[in-house]
């Protein structure tokens, strides 16, 4: 029992250290991860390199593949691009095993002490990130040492040794490796346990190899679980991952029947079984990628056959750009939120246009569409806000935190624009039901103000989507012109009312129309200000970074 408790405790430290190390590396990389993803638009070969780089940074092929499923689901990446990244992720994750093989347990306490010191006392963010990397590194090796020591009694346990010998049979070994890795959902952790046993002399490479192959298959369970409830294409990405590892394992087993693979690996590091396991893991994934890379299209076809397209009714109440899996990469998540906010803004603009259209010429079909759009705007408002809350709870850099804060306000402003459009619709309905008449001058003024406000609203949204500071800066003066127009039109309308040139009931509706249009322009200005504020924060951070 004590051995199991120690093993689980060591595994817990190992996993925590690996996550801490990965988080620190990811924060240090910052927006470089975003630029890495953008490079994916080039070709599949770059996808392999980037998949390997990202997995090496975040220390998990499972996390990278889950991220890829999210990217595909959000439309950031095609299935062919995803295939290259998945292949690269399998290579990148082997870095962890290579680090473990150094057995740097002697320096682990020193790394933890220095890392924690940086986390608590370093004045610069970059040093705090370095502290997370060092502390995570030390905790990982400390956990590894505890796991290794906990299994030392097994060296003399004949029953356990006899049990392990069964895994020389490839079928048994692969099955055991796949099941174990599927349970703990981390190939790095399961290989770490295998290496811990190697450090104690419990397993040799002959026993470890089949288990190692199975672990590569077992790690696919995480992506398969992550694909539940996603689009057909995202599900296919998870199947590509599984197919790649299953086919790769089968092909590799065939190859090693003719090539003395184990002997070649042993010759690279004689007497060091933990290093041999790490090298076998790396070589296995590199060779699999080389062999299957030319057949990426065939892997996609296999996935398409397993997950066929189905005609289905897709409700408009859905997100086109957001996916919970993207939260793991905040730089990309922010970009996707801006796209979804832009989509929400398009519906808000459309409702303003429709509401004014039915005011001038009432149409029941357009009236119905306005209320449908308003339901969607409310859906997006709640969903995006919840997504922003989830993202804000993740460790962000200052620039990202500032962008999130601005987007909170922008979403609220757009929701209010939708509400004002609904108010305009209700005024149009009242006008239609009561057969109210407006003077030609009143109609002309409303048309002039509406065109001015609509132009400001559209430009503020355009500035948000394209991060256009010049356009955003032009909004404030134009909004002041709207205020002047409203004041002038209100005075002119009161003058007409006093002269008996319009009905009192029409006057009330007219003034409410002015107020709602003015409020829409106010919210448009708020959106423009959020864009300008983002630029000011970025410039301020740039100056600070240059100074430090």
N, C-alpha and C positions, 0 to 999 in steps of 0.2 A: 504493500500500500504506500509506504514511504517513497518507494521508487517512482510510482505513478504520480504522486503529488509533486515530487521534485521535477519530473519530466514535464508535467503540465505547467508548473511554474516557470520553468526554463523556456518552454514554448511560448508562454504568454509574454515574457520579457523579449524573446526573439522577435515575435510579431510586432510588439510595441516599438521596439528599437528600429525595425525595418520601416514601419510607418513613419516614425519620427525622422529617420534619415531621409526617406522619400519626400516628406513634406518640406523639410529644410531645403533639399535640393530644388524642389519645385518652386519654392518662394524665391530662392536665389536666382533661378532661371527667369522668374517673372514673366513679362510679356514675350520673352523669347519663345516660349511654348506656343503662343499664338502665331508667331511668325513661322515656326516649324510647321504648324498645321496648314498655314496658307501656302507653303511650298508644295503641299500635296497636290495642288492643281496641275503640277507639271507632269509627272509620270509615275508608274508603279515602282520603278527602281528607287526613286526618291522616297516613295512610301515605305519601302523596306528599311532604308537608312533611318528615316524619321521614327518609324515604329521601334527600331532598336534603341535609338537615342532616348525617346520618351520613356520606354520601359526601364532603361538603365537609370534614368533620373528618378522615376517614381517607384522603382524597385519592385515592379509587379506587372507581369504580362497579363494577368487577369484584369487588373485595373485598367490597363491600356485597352484591352479588348472590349471591356464594358464601356469605356469611353468611346471607342469606335462605334459600337452599337448605338450609343446615344447620338453620335455625329451623323450616322446614316439615317437614324430615325428623324433627326431634325433637318435633314436635307443638306448638311454641310459637306457631305462626302458621298461619292458614288460607291457602288458595291465593288467595282474593280479597284478603285483607290483603297478601299478598306482591306481588300485582299492583301495588297502589298504591306500595309501597316501591320496586319495580323501576323504575317510571316516574320517581319522585322521584330515584332514584340517578343516572339519566341526566342530570338537570338539575344535581345537586350536583357531578358530576365536571367540569363546565365551569369551575368555579372555578380549577382548575389552569391552564387555557389563558389565563384572564383575568389571572392573576398573571404568567404568562410574558410576556404582551404588554407589561408595564411595562418589561421589559428592565432590571432593577435590578442589572446585573452590577457596577456601580461600588461598590455597598454590600455586595456578597456577601462579600468578605473581612472586612469589619468585623462583619457578622452572624455569620460563622463564629468569629471571634476572641472576641466577646462570649459567644456561645452555648457554646463549649468552656470558656471561663472559668467560666460558671455551672455547667456539668455537673461540673467537677472541684472547684470551690471554694465553691459556694453552700451555705449551711448548711441551707436549707429545701428540701423536696421540690418545692414549687411552683416555686421558682426553677430547680431542675434541669430540670423539665419545660419551663419557658420556654426554658432553654438548648438543649434538644433541638429545640424549635420553631425557634429562631433559627439554630442550626447547620444544621438540615435545609434551612431556607429559603435560606441562603447557598450550601450545597453544590448545591442544585437549580439555582440561577442560574449557578453556576460551571460545572456540567456543561452547561448550556444554552449558555453562551458558548463552551465548547470545541467543542461540536457545530457551532455557527454558524460559527466560524472554520475548522473542518476542511473545511467545504463551500464556502468562498470560491472555490477554484479552479474550481468548477463553473460559476461565472457566465460564464466565457468559453469553456466547453466546448460547442461547437455540437451535437455528437452527443447530449449529455445533454439540452440544451434541446429539441432536436427530439424526443427520446424522451418528455419530459414533456408536450409538446403533444398526444400521443396520449390523455392522460388527460382532455382536454376532452370526449372521448366518455364520457358517463355510465357506460356499461357497463364500459369499461376502467378508468375511475377508481374506481368502486365496488369492482370485483373486486380491484384493486391495494391499495386501502385496507383491505379486509376481510382479504386474505391477510397483508399486512404486520402488521396489528394482531393477527391470530390467532397469528402466529409469536412476537411479543414479549409478547403477552398483557397489553397495557396501552394503552388508547386515549389516556391522558394523555401517555404517552411518545411514541407515534406522532404525535400532534398537535403535541407539542413539537418533534419533528424537522421537521415541516411548517412550523412557525413559524420554526425556525432557518433553513430555506431561504428563507423570506420575508424574514428580516432581511438576508440576503445578496442579495436581489433576484432570486433564482432562479425563484421561482414567484409567480404572481398569484392573485387570488381565483378567476378563471375556471377555472384548473387545479386549485386546492385544493378547490373545493366538492365535486365528485364523489368525490375521495379521502376527504374528510371524512365524507361520508355512508357510505362503505364502512367506515370505521374504527368507526363506531357498530355496524355488524353484526359486524365482526371481534372486538370486545370480548366478544361472547357466548360465544366458544369456552371461556373460563375457567369460566363457570357450567356449560356443557354437560359439560366434563370433570369438574367437581366433583360433578355429579349421578350419575356412574357408581357403581353399587352402592348407591344410596339407594332410598327408597321411591318408589312410583308418583307420589305427590303432589309429592315433591321434584323428580323428573324433569320433571313438568309445570311447575313453577316456572321451571326453566331454559328450557323450550320457550316459556313466556310471554315471557321476556326476549328470546329470538330473534324470536318473532313480532312483538312490539312494534316492534323495530328494523327488521325487514324490511318490515312493512306500513307503518310510518311513513316509511321511505325511499321506498317506491313512491308513497305518497300525496303526499309532499313533491315528488317529481320531477314529478308531475302538476300540482301547484299552481304551481310556478315556470314552467311553460309559459305561464301566463296572467298571472303577476305578475313584475315585474322585480326579483326577490329580490336578485341580486348588486348591482344598482345601489343598492338601498335600504341594503344593508349597507355598501357603499363610502361612501355619503353620511354615515354615522355617524362614520367616522374616515378621512377622505380622506388618501391617501398612506401610511397605516400598514397594510400588508398583514397583519402579524402580529396586530394588533388586529382587523382585519376577519375573520380566520380564527377568532379567539376569539369574536367576536360572532356569527358565522354558526353556530358550534358551539352556543352558548347558545340563540340564537333557534330553531334547528332542533329542539333537544330540548324547549324550552318549548312550541312549537307542536305537536309530535308528542304531547306529554302532553295538551294541551288537546283535540286532535282525538280521541285514542283513549281518554281517561279514561272517557267515557260508555259505551264498548264493552268495558269490562274483563271483563264476563261472557262476551262473545263470544270474547275472547282465551283465557279459561279453557276455554271449550267447544272451541276449536281444539286447545288443548294436550291436552284429554281425548280427542279423536279421534286425535291423533297417538300418545299414550301411553295406550291403553285399559287399564282395570282387568282384571287376570287373576286367576282363582281360584288361590291358591297355598297350599301348606302352610308355615306360618310356625313355625319351631322356637321353643320357649320360651327357648332360650339366645340371647337377643338383648338389646340395650339399647333401652329405650323412650324415654329422654330424652337420651342422650348422642350427640353427633355431633362429629367432629373439626373441622368448620368453625366450631363455636361457640367454639373455643379463641381465636379472634381477638377475642372480646369477653369477657374474664374475668369481668366482673360477671354476665353472663348464664350463663356456663359454671358458675359456682359454684352458682347457683340450680338448674340442671339436675342437677348432681351430687347436691345434697341430695335432689332428687326420686328419682334412681336409687338413692341410698343408702336412702331411705325404702321403695322397692320391695324392695330386698334385705332390709331389716328385716322387712317383711311376711312374706316367706318364712321368715325365721328364727323369727318368732313362731309362724307356722303349724306349723313343725316341732316346736317346744316343745309346742304343744297336741296335735299328733298323737302324739308320743312318750309323753306322759302318758296319752293316751286309750288307747293299746294296752297300756300297763302295767296299767291298771285292767281293760280289756276288750280282749283281743288280737284284731287284725283284720289279715289278710294284705294286704288292699287298701291300708289306711292305711300299713302297713309299707313297701310298695313305693313309695308316694307320698313318704314321708320321704326315701328315698334319691334319688329323682328331684329333690326339692327341694334336697337337699344338694349335688348336682351343679351345680344352678343357682346356689346360694349361692356355691360355689367359683368358678364362671365369673364371676359378678358381682364377687366379691372381686378376682380377678386383673385383670379389665377396668377396674373403677373405679380400682384402684390405679395401673394403667398410665396411665389418663386423668389422674389427679391428678399423676403425675410429669411428664407432658407439659405440664400447665397450670402447674406450679411452675417450669418452665424458661422460661416467658414472663414478661416484665416485669410484676410485680404491685405494687399499693400495699400498705401494711402491713396494712390490714384484711383484704384478700383473702388475703395470705400466711398470716395467722393462721388464717383460716377453712380454708384448704387443710390446714394442719398438724393442725387439730382433726379434719377429715374423714378424714385418714389413720388416726388413732387409732380413730375411730368405725367405719370399715370393718373394721379388725382386730378390734375388740370384737364386731361382728356375726358375723364369721367364727367366732370362738370360741364365741359363743352357738350357732351352727349345729353346731359340733363337740360341744358338751355335749348338744344335743338328740339327736345321733347316739349319744352314749354312753348316754343314757337309753333309746334304742331298743334298743341291744344288751343292756342290763340287762333290758328287758321281754322280749326274745327268750329270754334265759337263764332268766328266771322261767317262761316258757311251756314251754320245752323240758324243764325239770327239774321241772315241776309243783310249784313252790314255793308254800307257803301263808304268808299274812301275817295277823297278828291284826287284829281290827277296829280296835283302837287305832292300830296302825301305819299302816293304810290311811287312817284319819281324819287322822292327823298329816301324812301325805304330801299329802293333798288340801288341808289347811289351808295348808301351806307353798307348795304349787304355786300356789294361787289368789293368795297374797300376792306371790310372785315374778312371776307372769304380769301382775298389775296394775302392778307396778313397771316391768317391761319395756315394756309397752304405753304407759305414761305417759311414759317416757323417750323413746320413739320419737315419741310425739305432740309432746313438747316440741321434739325435733329438727326435725320437719316444720314446725311452726308458730312456731319460735323463741320458745317460751313459757317465759319465765324463772321465772314463779311455779311452774309445774308442775315444772320442772327442780329448783328449790330444795327442793321437798318430798321428793325422792327419797332424799336422804342419811339423813334420820331413819327413813324407812320401811325402808331397807336395813339400818340398825342393828337394827331390830325383827326382820328376817329372821335376822340373826346370832344374836340372843338366842333366837329360836325353834329354830334349828338346834342350838344348844348345849343347850337344854332337852330337845329331842326325842332328841338323841344320848344324853344321860344317862338319860332314861326308857327308851330302847330297851335300853341296856346293863343296866339294872336288870331289865327283862323277860327278857333273855337269861340273867342270873344266876339268875333264879327258874324257868328252864326253860319260860317261857311262849311261846317261839318257837324255830324251828330255827336252828342256827348258820349254815347256808348262806343262809337268808333274811336273817339279820342283816347279813351282808356286803353283800348287794344293797341292803338298806335304807339302810345307812350311805353306800354309793356314791350312792344317789339323793339323799340329803341334800347330799352334797358337790357334786354336779353342779348341783342347784337353787341352792345358795348361790353357786356360781361364776357362774351366769347372772345373779343379782341384782347381783353385783360388776360385771360387764360393763355392766349396765343403768345402774348408778351412774356408771361411767366415761363413758357416753354423755351422761348428764345433766350431768356436770361439764364436758364439752366445750362444751355449749350455754352454760353459765354463764361459762366462760372466754372464749367469743366475745363475750359481752356486756361482760365486764370489759375486754377489749382495745378494744372499740368506745368505751366510756366514757373509757378512758385516752387514746385517740387524739383523741377530741373535745375533752378538756381541753387536750391538747398543742396542737392546732390553734387553740384559742381563745387560748392563751397567746402563740403566735407570730404 
